[in-house]
């Protein structure tokens, strides 16, 4: 399994962060973890809903300064 991938989607408005995440997830290997960086306050919930609907794992999120770190697993 490869190292964690980081998707920096800070300062993109909805649906930009989710679109950026989806692009990376399509190329990721099963079991690979991805950290999405986003300043959009809706991103944690949007990502959680999409990830759970598509059969991936939502690993949680935390706020760091003025952005969120959102963790998912393919």
Secondary structure, DSSP 4 states (H G I P E B T S, - for coil): -PPPEEEE-TTPPTTHHHHHHHHHHHHSPTT-EEEEEE--TTHHHHHHHHHHHTT-EEEEEEEETTEEEEEEE-
